[in-house]
Amino acid sequence: MTATTEKAIHAHSVMDLIFAAEDGITPEELERQVIGHYGEDPRFTNCSELIFTLPQLLTFLLQRGKVTFIDGKLALNSARVCDH
C-alpha cells in the first residue's frame, strides 16, 4: 500500500463513473475514464479506508455485489451501494 487515504480517491467516484454509463461500461473503458480523470496509477479507498488499485477495487466491488457484469459490461447494483 503506497497511498494514504488522504490521497486516495473514494470508491464512490468509480461507482459514479459506472452509474453514468447507462448501457454499462467495459473494464477497459472504465480504466480509460479513470486514467483521464485521475491520471496514471491512481489509488482508491473504500468506506473502511482500505487502499486499492483499480483492478483490486473492481474485484472488491464485484465480490460485494455493488457492481455486476451484464453482457460483458460493468453495471452498478444501486440496491447494494451505501448512501453516505
Sequence and secondary structure as in RCSB ss.txt:
>XXXX:A:sequence
MTATTEKAIHAHSVMDLIFAAEDGITPEELERQVIGHYGEDPRFTNCSELIFTLPQLLTFLLQRGKVTFIDGKLA
LNSARVCDH
>XXXX:A:secstr
  S TTTSEEHHHHHHHHHH TT B HHHHHHHHHHHH SS  EE TT  EE HHHHHHHHHHTTSEEEETTEEE
E GGGS   
